[in-house]
């Protein structure tokens, strides 16, 4: 017998919110830095709650493909871990690395 998981309304709202939040943060960061999306050579996406590929989803929705996307899920240290990883990528030769933190607090 095959068990099928159901997608709840909460799942849809949560997923949409976190993707929209990431897209808004990326748009604002690039505008603030005077960059365009094609300047980005790697993406580090940080989140606590979300699907394992949140970073890829947000990057692809922004139109970026063909660059490495690193997902960071390190509980309360996710944001600082993303910044540290982005810094190491720049030090290793990447010219422009985008670090984005997406967090939607959920009340259980």
QUICOR-V387720 format. One line per field, one symbol per residue. ss: DSSP state (@ for helix, = for strand, . for the rest). phi: phi as a letter, one per 40 degrees, with the letter a starting at -180 (. if undefined). psi: psi as a letter, one per 20 degrees, with the letter a starting at -180 (. if undefined). A space follows every 50 residues. Layout:
# QUICOR-V387720
ss = ???
phi = ???
psi = ???
This chain:
# QUICOR-V387720
ss = ........@@@@@@@@@@@@@@@@@@@@@@@@@...@@@..=====.... ...@@@@@@@@......=====..@@@@@@@@@@@@@@@@@.....==== =.......
phi = .ccbcbccccdcccccccccccccccdccccccgbbccccbabbbbabbi cdbdccccccccgcagbcbbcbbbfccdcccccccccccccchccabcbb bbabcbcc
psi = ppppqqprhgggggggghggggggggggggghikrrhihpiqpoppqgpr qikgggggghhijprjqpppppnlcijgghhgggggghgghiiphopppp popoppp.
